[in-house]
Amino acid sequence: MVEFALSSVVLLLIVGGLIDIGRSVYISEVLSSAAREGARHGAWFDAPNLTHPYLYDAQIKAEVDIELATISLPASILKNPGTTCPNPTDGNAYHNPPYASSAYPATANQPWLYICYDNTPGVDFTAPPGGQSQQDVNVIILYSYGPLTPLISGQFGNFRVAANEHITVQGP
């Protein structure tokens, strides 16, 4: 009887761990999709009017939040203005992962959104820009994944998940 109780505890831990792994992969894919949709939406070019009507923070955030809502994740917290491009820890000039721990949310299961225009920290659009001054939009979503299994979260804490998408902005 003791062997059964011990083996059932181990089995429950394994099943809980597998559920957490599956859930984290699923969330990672949704974050990737949200970053891609936000960047795609922002880079859209209205050729007849020669404008970028969606290339600004509010429109990109709205598109990202629609994707996050598909699996009931909370709306993203926009980190623009201010830290528009989080600093990568490996020094790459394109603001791709890995990022410093301070760039991630301190609380679990809350996405932070960074929108980096033309790989230039500090550039921020609160309205559609005039002309074609930028060539790249990088939508970055950073997330602290909190495991459901208490043993895993107690031992390892939160896991950091990053998703980013660069899209070249089209224009005249």
VMD Tcl script that draws the C-alpha trace (Angstrom):
set ca {
  {0.00 0.00 0.00}
  {2.89 2.37 0.78}
  {4.41 1.66 -2.65}
  {1.11 2.58 -4.29}
  {0.89 5.88 -2.39}
  {4.49 6.75 -3.20}
  {4.17 5.83 -6.87}
  {0.93 7.82 -7.21}
  {2.66 10.94 -5.83}
  {5.49 10.52 -8.32}
  {2.99 9.90 -11.12}
  {1.05 13.06 -10.20}
  {4.27 15.10 -10.23}
  {5.19 13.75 -13.66}
  {1.70 14.45 -15.03}
  {1.73 17.95 -13.52}
  {5.13 18.62 -15.06}
  {3.96 17.42 -18.46}
  {0.90 19.66 -18.24}
  {3.13 22.63 -17.37}
  {5.49 21.89 -20.26}
  {2.58 21.63 -22.70}
  {1.00 24.81 -21.37}
  {4.29 26.73 -21.63}
  {4.80 25.63 -25.25}
  {1.22 26.66 -26.06}
  {1.67 30.08 -24.43}
  {4.98 30.54 -26.24}
  {3.26 29.88 -29.57}
  {0.45 32.34 -28.79}
  {2.98 35.01 -27.78}
  {4.82 34.42 -31.06}
  {1.59 34.74 -33.00}
  {0.66 37.93 -31.13}
  {4.04 39.52 -31.88}
  {3.77 38.51 -35.53}
  {0.24 39.87 -35.90}
  {1.14 43.13 -34.16}
  {4.16 43.68 -36.40}
  {2.26 42.69 -39.54}
  {-0.58 45.05 -38.67}
  {1.80 47.94 -37.97}
  {3.81 47.43 -41.16}
  {0.78 47.50 -43.45}
  {1.10 50.17 -46.12}
  {-1.91 51.94 -47.63}
  {-0.60 52.35 -51.18}
  {-3.39 54.56 -52.62}
  {-2.91 57.11 -49.82}
  {0.85 56.53 -49.34}
  {0.46 56.18 -45.57}
  {1.08 53.76 -42.71}
  {-2.27 54.11 -40.89}
  {-1.52 51.44 -38.26}
  {2.14 52.11 -37.53}
  {1.80 53.44 -34.00}
  {1.67 52.08 -30.46}
  {-2.10 51.97 -29.84}
  {-2.91 50.09 -33.05}
  {-0.11 47.55 -32.62}
  {-1.04 47.00 -28.96}
  {-4.70 46.48 -29.87}
  {-3.76 43.77 -32.38}
  {-1.42 42.06 -29.89}
  {-4.12 42.11 -27.20}
  {-6.67 40.50 -29.56}
  {-4.29 37.58 -30.03}
  {-3.57 37.30 -26.30}
  {-7.29 37.25 -25.53}
  {-7.73 34.10 -27.64}
  {-6.38 32.05 -24.71}
  {-7.59 34.40 -21.97}
  {-4.22 36.01 -21.26}
  {-4.44 39.51 -19.80}
  {-3.90 42.53 -22.03}
  {-0.29 43.49 -22.50}
  {1.31 46.35 -20.63}
  {2.90 48.72 -23.13}
  {6.40 49.74 -22.07}
  {6.53 52.59 -24.64}
  {7.38 55.44 -24.21}
  {10.57 55.12 -22.31}
  {12.02 51.67 -22.82}
  {10.98 51.13 -26.42}
  {13.73 48.59 -27.11}
  {14.85 46.31 -24.27}
  {18.60 45.83 -24.11}
  {19.78 42.41 -25.22}
  {22.31 40.71 -22.97}
  {24.46 39.51 -25.87}
  {24.88 42.98 -27.40}
  {23.12 42.32 -30.72}
  {22.12 45.52 -32.53}
  {18.68 44.23 -33.57}
  {17.19 43.96 -30.07}
  {16.61 40.22 -30.35}
  {16.63 37.87 -27.33}
  {18.18 37.19 -24.86}
  {17.10 40.09 -22.68}
  {18.13 41.14 -19.20}
  {16.00 39.85 -16.32}
  {14.92 43.41 -15.54}
  {13.14 43.63 -18.92}
  {10.65 40.90 -17.89}
  {7.58 41.36 -15.69}
  {8.19 40.70 -12.01}
  {4.75 39.11 -11.57}
  {3.80 35.85 -13.21}
  {1.49 35.57 -16.21}
  {1.56 39.22 -17.27}
  {2.80 40.11 -20.77}
  {4.89 43.23 -21.32}
  {4.93 44.75 -24.80}
  {7.84 46.67 -26.30}
  {7.58 48.23 -29.75}
  {10.94 49.09 -31.24}
  {10.91 51.24 -34.38}
  {13.90 51.09 -36.73}
  {16.03 49.39 -34.03}
  {16.42 52.75 -32.33}
  {15.73 53.02 -28.59}
  {13.63 56.03 -27.70}
  {11.78 56.28 -31.02}
  {8.07 56.12 -30.30}
  {4.96 56.71 -32.44}
  {1.76 57.82 -30.70}
  {0.22 58.58 -34.11}
  {0.96 57.33 -37.62}
  {4.26 58.82 -38.86}
  {4.41 60.98 -41.95}
  {6.65 59.81 -44.75}
  {8.91 56.78 -44.71}
  {11.42 57.45 -41.97}
  {11.70 53.95 -40.53}
  {12.52 50.63 -42.15}
  {11.76 48.13 -39.40}
  {9.19 47.48 -36.69}
  {10.07 44.99 -33.96}
  {7.25 43.86 -31.69}
  {8.60 42.23 -28.52}
  {6.47 40.44 -25.93}
  {8.13 39.38 -22.69}
  {6.29 37.07 -20.33}
  {7.03 35.47 -16.96}
  {5.42 32.04 -17.08}
  {4.18 30.80 -13.72}
  {3.89 26.98 -13.61}
  {0.66 25.47 -12.29}
  {2.41 22.68 -10.40}
  {3.36 23.99 -6.93}
  {6.47 21.84 -6.68}
  {7.86 23.19 -9.96}
  {7.06 26.81 -9.15}
  {8.47 26.36 -5.64}
  {11.71 24.87 -6.93}
  {12.28 26.92 -10.06}
  {10.06 30.01 -9.80}
  {8.83 31.68 -12.98}
  {10.21 30.96 -16.44}
  {10.91 33.78 -18.86}
  {9.43 33.58 -22.34}
  {10.31 36.06 -25.10}
  {8.68 36.48 -28.50}
  {9.69 39.08 -31.03}
  {8.97 39.73 -34.66}
  {10.80 42.05 -37.05}
  {8.96 43.18 -40.14}
  {10.26 45.54 -42.76}
  {7.94 48.48 -43.26}
  {6.93 48.92 -46.89}
  {6.42 52.28 -48.49}
  {6.79 54.47 -51.50}
}
mol new
graphics top color blue
foreach p $ca { graphics top sphere $p radius 0.5 }
foreach p [lrange $ca 0 end-1] q [lrange $ca 1 end] { graphics top cylinder $p $q radius 0.2 }
display resetview
